[in-house]
Amino acid sequence: QVQLVESGGGLVQTGGSLRLSCTASGRTFSSSAMGWFRQAPGKEREFVAACSGSGYSTDYADSVKGRFTISLDNAKNTVYLQMNSLRPEDTAVYYCAAAKGAYYRDFSTAPYDYWGQGTLVTVSS
């Protein structure tokens, strides 16, 4: 059974930083592309960032490019999302997800089959 557990959310002021973590059990990251998604109140879930199982290939939503960084620590089976220069529009519940395969040309539409429970990020203005 694969479980993904996120942590690191919280309240931060505009311009601040947070680092989200997602630790997996039951599957090694090297065999799965990993993604971060978010869902703001009243909005649909949207793609934020993803990386290949090796961590070498990454992709980001335009809205977070240059501010967010996804990274893997395969030894800890943990994926991180470093979020800098946070804005009020980044407020959302953030979810990590594991895909069936290790690499996709379009990570945003990859088949993610396992999801974490989510962690809330609130950016105050």
SULMO-V449237 format. One record per run of one state. SS is the DSSP state (H for helix, E for strand, C for the rest). FROM is the first residue (numbers start at 1). LEN is the number of residues. If there is no record, write none. Layout:
ss	from	len
SS	FROM	LEN
SS	FROM	LEN
//
This chain:
ss	from	len
C	1	2
E	3	5
C	8	2
E	10	4
C	14	4
E	18	8
C	26	3
H	29	3
C	32	2
E	34	6
C	40	6
E	46	6
C	52	6
E	58	3
C	61	7
E	68	6
C	74	4
E	78	6
C	84	4
H	88	3
C	91	1
E	92	8
C	100	7
H	107	3
C	110	2
E	112	4
C	116	3
E	119	6
C	125	1
//
